[in-house]
Amino acid sequence: MLDEGHQRHLLAVARGAIARQLGSAPPAPAPRPDPDGEAPRPAFVTLTKAGRLRGCVGRTDAAGTLHETVAACAVAAATADPRFPPLRPGELPQVHIEISLLSPPALIADPNAIRVGTHGIIVSQDGCRALLLPQVAAEHRWTAETFLAEACRKAGLPVDAWRRGAHIEVFTAEVFGEA
């Protein structure tokens, strides 16, 4: 678990990276001396505007430092999420940033082991793959079955692929965002 100061720092890293990408150039936050800030860790950055999703991109591999991963995911969420047009500079002040730091995923054999609101899921089969963060199921008040069906849909699989041999992995996330 990161302390509150480190969380605020990573949120500043994300906002600063987006601002620089959109043409503003605030100084980058100074790196924290905390070694946890340099340890590679999978992460996702979610952007919302007026309570609605505006972009969400992440990495499930632990490439680069945590700061580098957060910065890259923030820029990608703002400019490269194919579901949305790139963020315009004037939108940035209205955007809320949330970061999800992921635990390593674990393959499960029994879908009944999924704890909605605690677990995120990765469903994969035949080269198709999708990930849904733990907070998605909780926000939508989905059951575990609906969560799995929606992950299958996102992966481009039949909604019942989770019942027919798709691999299911679960993970947890440390989630924090701007006030």
Beta strands, then each sheet from edge to edge (+ up, - down):
strand 1: 43-49
strand 2: 52-59
strand 3: 95-102
strand 4: 106-108
strand 5: 120-125
strand 6: 128-132
strand 7: 167-171
strand 8: 173-177
sheet 1: 2+ 1- 3+ 8-
sheet 2: 4+ 7- 5+ 6-
end
